[in-house]
Amino acid sequence: MSRRKATAVARSESLLEEEEIGTLARELARAYAFMARFYRDQLELPAPEAEARARGADVSETDAAEDEARIRTQPADQVSWWELTHLAERDPSAVAAVWSRLKAEARDELASGHRTALALEWDGRPWGRAQFLAIRDGFRETWPPQNAIEAALLDTAAHCFADYLEWSEHYHRQASTEAEAQEAQLKRNGAWRPSHVSTSAAIEQTATMAERAHTRFLRTLKALHELRRLAPTVYVGTAGQINVGTQQVNLSGVSPAAKAGGDVVPGTE
């Protein structure tokens, strides 16, 4: 798929945002070029055959229809750019529909808190995900976000607090295990030996990580507080009437001196 054709495909459906058309066209063209090079260099196919395979031209109509149905409905995180190039070869408008679905699911994932939860997981389980969402939901009930920035800060605060709890749990587990080992040694030998430096250093490192997470949590709360504390202020030099949101403010009753001085309009703070 050439860059020109990819651009034409991207422009074929009004579902696409104007500012993202060029980016999508580049991604489709890049995916096609990558697969064409793979077929040519790795499988040692002639250039025309490599390009045909990269476009999916060698696929039967039945297989192509099955692929299209699969791409339209498969989980969003499993859709590849190369699959979208195949879809574009047969139904350009379907690319826009799939892309719009991916974006909608991404927005839902972010709004639900699951996107932030993923950043805390390396072998996540349902219980751990639910524990994070419980923290996030509690924060949002206490401080309902008024915009996307506040929502992001609340998610960050929940992330930091969950991280703090995780490191605190590790710290207490390490410290308790070491204390139990020392207690058993004291009962067995009648004497206590200091722990190895490596053990003490590991416990101290864990405590440091917990403290850092707590510091990030407090810093995020401060940023959230500052954001909400700073309300926008409207300054007016000379005007007969201004609109603030859906409210009209008539300045005819304001003294000329106040207008000239650019006083703050009452009720717009």
C-alpha positions as CSV (number, residue, x, y, z in Angstrom):
1,M,0.0,0.0,0.0
2,S,1.5,3.3,-1.1
3,R,1.5,6.4,1.1
4,R,-0.9,8.1,-1.4
5,K,-3.3,5.2,-1.3
6,A,-3.1,4.9,2.5
7,T,-4.0,8.6,2.7
8,A,-7.0,8.1,0.4
9,V,-8.1,5.2,2.6
10,A,-7.8,7.3,5.7
11,R,-9.9,10.1,4.2
12,S,-12.6,7.8,2.9
13,E,-14.7,7.8,6.1
14,S,-15.9,10.8,8.1
15,L,-15.5,8.8,11.4
16,L,-11.8,9.8,11.4
17,E,-10.6,13.0,13.0
18,E,-9.0,15.3,10.5
19,E,-5.8,15.7,12.5
20,E,-5.2,11.9,12.7
21,I,-5.6,11.1,9.0
22,G,-1.9,11.6,8.2
23,T,-0.7,9.5,11.2
24,L,-3.0,6.6,10.3
25,A,-1.9,6.8,6.7
26,R,1.7,6.6,7.8
27,E,1.1,3.6,10.1
28,L,-0.8,1.7,7.4
29,A,2.0,2.4,4.8
30,R,4.7,1.4,7.3
31,A,3.0,-1.9,8.2
32,Y,2.6,-2.7,4.5
33,A,6.3,-1.9,3.8
34,F,7.5,-3.9,6.7
35,M,5.6,-7.0,5.6
36,A,6.7,-6.6,2.0
37,R,10.3,-6.5,3.2
38,F,9.8,-9.6,5.4
39,Y,8.4,-11.6,2.5
40,R,11.1,-10.4,0.2
41,D,14.2,-10.6,2.5
42,Q,13.3,-13.4,4.9
43,L,11.2,-15.7,2.7
44,E,13.2,-14.7,-0.4
45,L,10.1,-14.1,-2.5
46,P,10.2,-12.1,-5.7
47,A,9.3,-8.4,-5.2
48,P,5.9,-8.6,-7.0
49,E,4.9,-11.7,-5.0
50,A,6.1,-10.1,-1.8
51,E,4.1,-7.0,-2.4
52,A,1.0,-9.1,-3.3
53,R,1.2,-11.0,-0.1
54,A,1.7,-7.9,2.0
55,R,-1.5,-6.5,0.5
56,G,-3.3,-9.8,1.1
57,A,-3.9,-10.2,-2.7
58,D,-3.1,-13.9,-2.5
59,V,-6.0,-14.5,-0.1
60,S,-9.2,-16.1,-1.4
61,E,-12.4,-14.1,-1.3
62,T,-13.8,-16.6,1.3
63,D,-10.7,-16.2,3.6
64,A,-10.7,-12.5,3.1
65,A,-14.3,-12.2,4.2
66,E,-13.5,-14.3,7.3
67,D,-10.5,-12.1,8.1
68,E,-12.6,-9.0,7.8
69,A,-15.3,-10.4,10.1
70,R,-12.6,-11.4,12.6
71,I,-10.8,-8.0,12.5
72,R,-14.1,-6.2,13.0
73,T,-15.0,-8.0,16.2
74,Q,-11.7,-9.2,17.7
75,P,-10.5,-7.7,21.0
76,A,-9.2,-4.2,20.5
77,D,-5.7,-4.9,21.9
78,Q,-5.2,-7.7,19.3
79,V,-5.8,-5.6,16.1
80,S,-2.5,-5.0,14.2
81,W,-1.7,-2.3,11.7
82,W,-1.0,-5.0,9.1
83,E,-4.5,-6.4,9.6
84,L,-5.9,-2.9,9.0
85,T,-4.0,-2.7,5.7
86,H,-5.7,-5.9,4.6
87,L,-9.0,-4.5,5.6
88,A,-8.3,-1.3,3.7
89,E,-7.6,-3.1,0.5
90,R,-11.2,-4.4,0.4
91,D,-13.3,-2.0,2.4
92,P,-11.7,1.4,3.3
93,S,-14.6,2.5,5.3
94,A,-14.2,-0.5,7.6
95,V,-10.8,0.8,8.7
96,A,-12.4,3.9,10.0
97,A,-15.1,1.9,11.8
98,V,-12.6,-0.4,13.5
99,W,-10.3,2.5,14.4
100,S,-13.3,4.4,16.0
101,R,-14.2,1.2,17.9
102,L,-10.6,0.9,19.2
103,K,-10.6,4.6,20.4
104,A,-14.0,4.2,22.1
105,E,-12.8,1.1,23.9
106,A,-9.6,2.9,24.9
107,R,-11.6,5.8,26.3
108,D,-13.8,3.3,28.3
109,E,-10.7,1.5,29.6
110,L,-9.2,4.8,30.8
111,A,-12.5,6.1,32.3
112,S,-13.1,2.8,34.2
113,G,-9.6,2.9,35.8
114,H,-8.5,-0.4,34.3
115,R,-5.8,1.4,32.2
116,T,-4.2,2.8,35.3
117,A,-4.5,-0.5,37.1
118,L,-2.5,-2.2,34.3
119,A,0.5,-0.1,35.1
120,L,0.7,-1.7,38.6
121,E,0.5,-5.3,37.3
122,W,3.0,-7.7,35.9
123,D,1.1,-10.9,36.7
124,G,-2.2,-9.4,37.6
125,R,-5.1,-11.2,39.1
126,P,-8.8,-10.2,39.4
127,W,-8.5,-9.6,43.1
128,G,-5.6,-7.2,42.7
129,R,-7.4,-5.3,40.0
130,A,-10.5,-5.1,42.2
131,Q,-8.4,-3.8,45.1
132,F,-7.0,-1.0,43.0
133,L,-10.4,0.0,41.7
134,A,-11.7,0.1,45.3
135,I,-9.1,2.7,46.1
136,R,-9.8,4.7,43.0
137,D,-13.6,4.6,43.5
138,G,-13.2,5.8,47.1
139,F,-11.0,8.7,45.9
140,R,-13.6,9.7,43.3
141,E,-16.5,9.5,45.7
142,T,-14.6,11.9,48.0
143,W,-13.4,14.2,45.3
144,P,-15.6,13.9,42.1
145,P,-13.4,15.0,39.2
146,Q,-14.6,18.1,37.3
147,N,-12.5,17.5,34.2
148,A,-10.1,15.1,32.6
149,I,-7.0,16.5,34.3
150,E,-8.5,16.1,37.7
151,A,-9.5,12.5,36.7
152,A,-5.9,11.8,35.7
153,L,-4.6,13.2,39.0
154,L,-7.0,11.1,41.0
155,D,-6.0,8.0,39.1
156,T,-2.3,8.9,39.8
157,A,-3.1,9.4,43.5
158,A,-4.8,5.9,43.5
159,H,-1.8,4.5,41.7
160,C,0.6,5.9,44.2
161,F,-1.4,4.9,47.2
162,A,-1.8,1.3,45.9
163,D,2.0,1.2,45.2
164,Y,2.5,2.5,48.8
165,L,0.4,-0.3,50.2
166,E,2.2,-2.9,48.1
167,W,5.6,-1.8,49.2
168,S,4.4,-1.5,52.8
169,E,3.2,-5.1,52.7
170,H,6.6,-6.3,51.3
171,Y,8.4,-4.3,54.1
172,H,6.3,-5.9,56.9
173,R,6.7,-9.3,55.4
174,Q,10.5,-9.0,55.2
175,A,10.8,-7.4,58.6
176,S,8.5,-10.0,60.2
177,T,10.2,-12.9,58.6
178,E,13.6,-11.7,59.8
179,A,12.2,-11.1,63.3
180,E,10.8,-14.6,63.4
181,A,14.1,-16.1,62.2
182,Q,16.0,-14.2,64.9
183,E,13.4,-15.3,67.6
184,A,13.8,-19.0,66.5
185,Q,17.6,-18.7,66.6
186,L,17.5,-17.2,70.1
187,K,15.4,-20.0,71.4
188,R,17.5,-22.6,69.7
189,N,21.0,-21.3,70.5
190,G,20.4,-19.1,73.4
191,A,22.0,-16.2,71.5
192,W,21.1,-13.8,68.8
193,R,23.3,-13.0,65.7
194,P,22.8,-9.8,63.8
195,S,21.2,-10.2,60.4
196,H,23.4,-10.1,57.3
197,V,24.0,-6.7,55.7
198,S,22.3,-7.9,52.5
199,T,19.1,-8.7,54.4
200,S,19.1,-5.4,56.2
201,A,19.8,-3.6,53.0
202,A,16.9,-5.3,51.3
203,I,14.5,-4.4,54.1
204,E,15.8,-0.8,54.0
205,Q,15.3,-0.6,50.2
206,T,11.8,-1.8,50.5
207,A,11.0,0.8,53.2
208,T,12.5,3.4,50.9
209,M,10.3,2.4,48.0
210,A,7.2,2.6,50.3
211,E,8.3,6.1,51.4
212,R,8.8,7.2,47.8
213,A,5.3,6.0,46.9
214,H,3.8,7.8,49.8
215,T,5.7,11.0,48.8
216,R,4.3,10.7,45.2
217,F,0.9,10.3,46.7
218,L,1.1,13.5,48.8
219,R,2.6,15.4,45.8
220,T,-0.3,14.4,43.6
221,L,-2.8,15.4,46.2
222,K,-1.1,18.8,46.4
223,A,-1.3,19.3,42.7
224,L,-5.0,18.3,42.7
225,H,-5.7,20.8,45.4
226,E,-3.8,23.6,43.7
227,L,-5.6,22.9,40.4
228,R,-9.0,23.2,42.0
229,R,-8.0,26.2,44.2
230,L,-7.0,28.3,41.2
231,A,-10.3,29.4,39.7
232,P,-10.2,31.2,36.4
233,T,-10.6,35.0,36.5
234,V,-12.0,37.2,33.7
235,Y,-10.5,40.7,33.2
236,V,-12.3,43.2,31.1
237,G,-10.9,46.5,29.8
238,T,-13.6,48.1,27.7
239,A,-16.8,46.3,26.7
240,G,-20.5,46.8,26.9
241,Q,-21.4,43.2,27.4
242,I,-19.5,40.0,27.8
243,N,-20.6,36.3,27.8
244,V,-19.1,34.1,30.5
245,G,-20.3,30.5,29.8
246,T,-24.0,30.8,29.4
247,Q,-24.3,33.9,31.5
248,Q,-24.4,37.4,30.1
249,V,-22.8,40.2,32.1
250,N,-23.9,43.8,31.3
251,L,-21.3,46.3,32.1
252,S,-23.5,49.4,31.6
253,G,-23.8,49.8,35.3
254,V,-20.0,49.7,35.9
255,S,-18.3,53.0,36.2
256,P,-16.1,54.2,33.4
257,A,-13.2,54.3,35.8
258,A,-13.7,50.7,36.7
259,K,-13.9,49.7,33.1
260,A,-10.8,51.6,32.2
261,G,-8.9,50.0,35.1
262,G,-9.8,46.5,34.0
263,D,-11.5,45.5,37.2
264,V,-12.6,42.0,37.7
265,V,-16.2,41.6,36.6
266,P,-18.4,40.7,39.6
267,G,-19.6,37.1,39.6
268,T,-17.1,35.9,37.0
269,E,-14.5,34.7,39.4
